[in-house]
């Protein structure tokens, strides 16, 4: 049973291996600071891609259990932010 995370940013999907806790924190920090680039690592190999995250940008996380019986669970990044930052 492997977990794959799908990060959807402005309608584009990026697939990420576990763990993503540090990446989520970097994205939240970028949004809280008014906008900044965050490097999104590749699923397998390569340099990744730098994405500019800013307040109001649509961002969503989906966790996919590959080969498991559970349905995918989604968590909106907006739910992790304080209301006064949006």
N, C-alpha and C positions, 0 to 999 in steps of 0.2 A: 504494500500500500504506500504510494508516493503522493505527496502533496505538491501541487503546482499552483502558484499564485498568478492571477491575471490582474494586471494593473491597467485600467482603462483611463487614458488621459485625453481629453478633448476628442473622444470618439475613436482613438487608436489604441489597440491592445498590445501589451508587452507581457510576456510570460516569464516568470521568475521562479527559481528554486527556493526552498526554505534555507535559512531563516530570512524574514523580511522585516524584522523588528527595527533594526538599525536604519534601514531604508525608509520605513514609515516615519521614523523620528526626523530624518533629514528632510523629508518632504514637508512635514509639519513645520519645522523650523524655517524652511524657505518661504512658506506661505505666511507664517506669523511675522517674518521680517519684511514683508511687503513684496517679496518676489526674489528668486535666486535660481541658479542652475543646480540640478542634482543629476549625478551620473546614475543611469539605470543599467545595472549589469546584465549581460546576456544570459540566456538560459543555459548555454553550453560553453562557448568560448568566444573570445573576441574582446574588443575594447569597451563595449557598451555604447550607450548614447546619452548625451547631455540634453536634458529637457528643462526648459524654463517654467517653473511653477510660480503662479501668482494667485493672489486672493480672487475668488470668483471663478477660477478655472474648474471645469467639471472633472473630478477625479473619483474613481471607484475601485475598490479591491474586490476580487472574487477568489475564493479559495476552492480549488478543485481537487477532489480525492480521486486520483487516477487508479482505476481498478477496484475501487471500493463500492460499497452499497449505499453510501450516504449521498444525498443530493448536495449540490454546490451551495455554499453559504456566501452571502454577499454582505459587505460592510461598507457603508459610505464613509469616505474620509471626512466629509462634512460633519458627521455625527461625532467625530473625535475633536473637532474644533470648538472653541468657545463661541457663543452666539455673537459676542461683540467683535470678533475678528472677521466675520463674514460680510 
